[in-house]
Amino acid sequence: MRLSALPVAIRVLLTTLALALAFVALGRLQMAVFAMPATERLLQRWGWISGNDEARWQQQTAEVAEASQPLLGTLPAGHRAGILELGFQIGYVSQWLGGYALAPAEVRDRMRSQQAPRLARARELAQRFGVGDVDALPVTSLREYAELKTRHEDDASGIAARIEIRLSPLHRHLYLLGVHLGGEWSRVDSSHGELSLPPASAIRRHAVLAGIGAAVWQPLVQAPEPSEAPAAVLRRYGEALAALGTEMARQDAANDPERAPTTAPPR
């Protein structure tokens, strides 16, 4: 049967799946090439990457912590976990709805209705922390869908900037970390573990700048092994998210031991 003879919704889903598989293949090739020692040395020689990344990361982390620390004691309980979850829900819904951007209106409406509880949760958190109205990042074309990560990083919605103004620079990084993790979990969740390619550089950057240790963030950037079963990918990534939620609750409790955290790990 020709592709053009299939219903529009099915054609959209098949096209989206083909694009996703292409991005997975390209991403894995890129990771393999850039992980080669010879490639790293060449990029350093050309000045495209720094050979002293650790010092740069430490300096930026210290700057974020210094700017944020005086504000932390004035914020509502569970502020780290809450802002992380806010980003997670926005990232999840943006990725999910973006996959249906070219579907018929009735399909898009049904998908948005399906994701309404996540959006309601995001708006509840946004109201709690005083950052205004929030919504999924709109997608109207395949190009916008392919560029979701970059658009989030560029703060196309303005949510990250409002969070930084209302809370602190640390919370901006927690929000964007949550956005990228939510987008990845949406892919893993909707494909039952078949599709997974975490945006490693963005996750690492925001996690480090938010003061999250490598033992917590490294499992979140791990791409599946070729022999790893989809069910194992689904379970492994879910466990990594739960560990991050536990760490956020621990940090919130350490910052304000008299008040218990009020949010659960994002899922």
C-alpha positions as CSV (number, residue, x, y, z in Angstrom):
1,M,0.0,0.0,0.0
2,R,1.3,3.5,-0.9
3,L,1.9,5.9,2.0
4,S,-0.4,8.4,0.4
5,A,-3.3,6.0,0.7
6,L,-3.1,5.8,4.4
7,P,-5.2,8.0,6.7
8,V,-3.7,11.3,7.6
9,A,-3.2,10.5,11.3
10,I,-1.3,7.3,10.5
11,R,0.9,9.1,7.9
12,V,1.7,11.7,10.5
13,L,2.6,9.1,13.1
14,L,4.7,7.1,10.6
15,T,6.6,10.3,9.5
16,T,7.2,11.3,13.1
17,L,8.5,7.8,13.9
18,A,10.8,7.9,10.9
19,L,12.2,11.3,12.0
20,A,12.7,10.1,15.5
21,L,14.6,7.0,14.4
22,A,16.7,9.2,12.1
23,F,17.6,11.5,15.0
24,V,18.5,8.5,17.2
25,A,20.8,7.1,14.5
26,L,22.4,10.5,13.9
27,G,22.8,11.2,17.6
28,R,24.5,7.8,18.2
29,L,26.9,8.4,15.3
30,Q,27.7,11.9,16.7
31,M,28.3,10.5,20.2
32,A,30.6,7.8,18.8
33,V,32.6,10.2,16.7
34,F,33.0,12.9,19.3
35,A,33.9,10.4,22.0
36,M,37.0,9.3,20.1
37,P,40.2,10.6,21.8
38,A,41.6,11.7,18.4
39,T,38.5,13.7,17.7
40,E,38.6,15.4,21.1
41,R,42.3,16.4,20.7
42,L,41.6,17.8,17.2
43,L,38.6,19.9,18.4
44,Q,40.8,21.2,21.2
45,R,43.5,22.1,18.8
46,W,41.1,24.0,16.6
47,G,39.7,25.8,19.7
48,W,36.2,24.4,19.3
49,I,36.2,22.9,22.8
50,S,38.2,23.7,25.9
51,G,40.7,21.3,27.5
52,N,39.9,22.8,30.9
53,D,36.2,22.2,31.1
54,E,36.2,21.2,34.8
55,A,37.6,24.5,35.9
56,R,35.0,26.4,33.8
57,W,32.1,24.2,35.2
58,Q,33.3,24.8,38.8
59,Q,33.5,28.5,38.3
60,Q,30.0,28.8,36.8
61,T,28.6,26.5,39.5
62,A,30.1,28.7,42.2
63,E,28.7,31.8,40.6
64,V,25.2,30.3,40.4
65,A,25.4,29.2,44.0
66,E,26.7,32.5,45.2
67,A,23.9,34.4,43.5
68,S,21.2,32.0,44.7
69,Q,22.2,31.2,48.2
70,P,20.8,34.3,49.9
71,L,17.4,33.7,48.4
72,L,16.9,30.1,49.2
73,G,15.7,30.5,52.8
74,T,12.9,32.9,51.7
75,L,11.2,30.4,49.3
76,P,8.3,28.0,49.9
77,A,9.1,24.5,51.0
78,G,10.1,22.0,48.4
79,H,11.2,24.8,45.9
80,R,13.9,22.7,44.2
81,A,11.7,19.7,43.7
82,G,8.8,21.8,42.7
83,I,10.6,23.8,40.0
84,L,12.2,20.7,38.7
85,E,8.8,19.1,38.3
86,L,7.3,22.2,36.7
87,G,10.0,21.9,34.0
88,F,9.5,18.2,33.7
89,Q,5.7,18.5,33.1
90,I,6.2,21.3,30.5
91,G,8.9,19.3,28.7
92,Y,6.9,16.1,28.7
93,V,3.7,17.8,27.3
94,S,5.7,19.8,24.7
95,Q,7.4,16.7,23.4
96,W,4.1,14.7,23.4
97,L,2.0,17.3,21.7
98,G,4.7,18.2,19.3
99,G,4.6,14.7,17.9
100,Y,1.0,15.3,16.8
101,A,1.5,18.8,15.4
102,L,0.5,17.9,11.9
103,A,-2.3,15.6,12.8
104,P,-5.9,16.5,12.2
105,A,-7.5,19.0,14.6
106,E,-9.6,16.4,16.4
107,V,-6.5,14.3,17.0
108,R,-4.6,17.3,18.4
109,D,-7.5,18.2,20.6
110,R,-7.7,14.6,21.9
111,M,-4.0,14.5,22.7
112,R,-4.2,17.9,24.5
113,S,-7.1,16.6,26.6
114,Q,-5.1,13.5,27.4
115,Q,-2.2,15.7,28.7
116,A,-4.5,18.1,30.6
117,P,-3.6,16.6,34.0
118,R,0.1,17.3,33.4
119,L,-0.6,20.9,32.3
120,A,-2.8,21.4,35.3
121,R,0.0,20.2,37.6
122,A,2.5,22.5,35.9
123,R,0.1,25.4,36.4
124,E,-0.5,24.5,40.0
125,L,3.3,24.6,40.6
126,A,3.7,27.8,38.7
127,Q,1.1,29.5,40.8
128,R,2.6,28.2,44.0
129,F,6.0,29.7,43.1
130,G,4.6,32.9,41.6
131,V,5.9,32.5,38.1
132,G,2.8,33.3,36.1
133,D,0.9,31.3,33.5
134,V,2.6,28.4,31.8
135,D,1.9,26.2,28.8
136,A,3.5,23.7,26.5
137,L,5.9,25.1,23.9
138,P,3.8,25.2,20.7
139,V,4.8,23.2,17.7
140,T,3.3,24.0,14.3
141,S,5.8,22.3,11.9
142,L,8.3,19.4,11.7
143,R,11.1,21.9,12.0
144,E,9.8,23.3,15.3
145,Y,9.4,19.8,16.5
146,A,13.0,18.9,15.6
147,E,14.2,22.1,17.3
148,L,12.4,21.6,20.6
149,K,15.5,21.2,22.6
150,T,17.1,24.4,21.2
151,R,13.9,26.4,21.6
152,H,13.7,25.3,25.3
153,E,17.4,26.3,25.7
154,D,16.7,29.7,24.1
155,D,13.7,30.1,26.5
156,A,11.2,30.6,23.7
157,S,8.4,30.6,26.3
158,G,10.0,33.0,28.7
159,I,9.3,30.7,31.6
160,A,12.9,30.2,32.6
161,A,13.5,33.9,32.7
162,R,10.5,34.5,35.0
163,I,11.7,31.7,37.3
164,E,15.1,33.3,37.5
165,I,13.6,36.7,38.4
166,R,11.1,35.3,40.9
167,L,13.3,32.7,42.5
168,S,17.0,32.5,41.6
169,P,19.6,31.5,38.9
170,L,19.7,28.0,40.4
171,H,16.0,27.5,39.8
172,R,16.4,28.5,36.2
173,H,18.8,25.6,35.7
174,L,16.5,23.2,37.7
175,Y,13.6,24.2,35.4
176,L,15.6,23.6,32.2
177,L,16.9,20.4,33.5
178,G,13.4,19.3,34.2
179,V,12.3,20.3,30.7
180,H,14.9,18.2,29.0
181,L,14.3,15.2,31.3
182,G,10.5,15.5,30.7
183,G,11.0,15.5,26.9
184,E,13.2,12.5,27.1
185,W,10.8,10.6,29.4
186,S,8.0,11.5,27.0
187,R,9.9,9.7,24.2
188,V,10.8,6.7,26.4
189,D,7.3,6.5,27.9
190,S,5.4,6.8,24.7
191,S,7.6,4.3,22.9
192,H,7.7,1.9,25.8
193,G,11.4,2.1,25.9
194,E,12.0,1.7,22.1
195,L,13.2,5.3,21.6
196,S,15.7,6.9,23.9
197,L,18.6,9.4,23.3
198,P,18.9,11.8,26.2
199,P,20.2,15.3,25.4
200,A,23.3,14.6,27.4
201,S,25.1,18.0,27.1
202,A,22.1,20.0,28.2
203,I,21.2,17.6,31.0
204,R,24.8,17.6,32.3
205,R,25.2,21.4,32.1
206,H,22.0,22.2,34.0
207,A,22.5,19.5,36.5
208,V,26.0,20.6,37.3
209,L,25.1,24.2,37.5
210,A,22.2,23.3,39.9
211,G,24.6,21.6,42.2
212,I,23.6,18.0,41.5
213,G,26.3,15.4,41.9
214,A,27.5,13.2,39.0
215,A,26.3,10.0,40.7
216,V,22.7,11.4,40.2
217,W,22.9,12.9,36.8
218,Q,25.1,10.4,35.0
219,P,22.3,7.7,34.8
220,L,20.1,10.4,33.2
221,V,22.4,10.9,30.2
222,Q,23.1,7.2,29.6
223,A,22.0,6.1,26.1
224,P,20.7,2.5,25.7
225,E,23.1,-0.3,25.0
226,P,22.4,-2.0,21.6
227,S,21.5,-5.2,23.5
228,E,19.3,-3.5,26.1
229,A,15.7,-4.5,26.0
230,P,13.1,-1.7,25.7
231,A,11.5,-2.7,29.0
232,A,14.9,-2.4,30.7
233,V,15.4,1.1,29.2
234,L,12.0,2.1,30.6
235,R,12.7,0.8,34.0
236,R,16.3,2.1,34.2
237,Y,15.3,5.7,33.2
238,G,12.3,5.7,35.6
239,E,14.6,4.6,38.4
240,A,17.1,7.4,37.5
241,L,14.3,10.0,37.6
242,A,13.2,8.7,41.0
243,A,16.8,9.0,42.3
244,L,16.9,12.6,41.1
245,G,13.6,13.3,42.9
246,T,15.0,11.8,46.1
247,E,18.1,14.0,45.8
248,M,16.0,17.1,45.3
249,A,13.9,16.3,48.4
250,R,17.1,15.7,50.4
251,Q,18.5,19.1,49.3
252,D,15.2,20.9,50.1
253,A,15.1,19.3,53.6
254,A,18.7,20.2,54.2
255,N,18.0,23.8,53.3
256,D,14.9,24.0,55.4
257,P,14.8,21.0,57.8
258,E,11.7,22.3,59.7
259,R,9.4,21.9,56.6
260,A,8.9,18.7,54.8
261,P,9.1,18.7,50.9
262,T,5.7,19.1,49.3
263,T,6.4,17.5,45.9
264,A,7.0,13.9,44.7
265,P,9.6,12.8,42.1
266,P,8.5,13.8,38.6
267,R,7.0,11.1,36.4
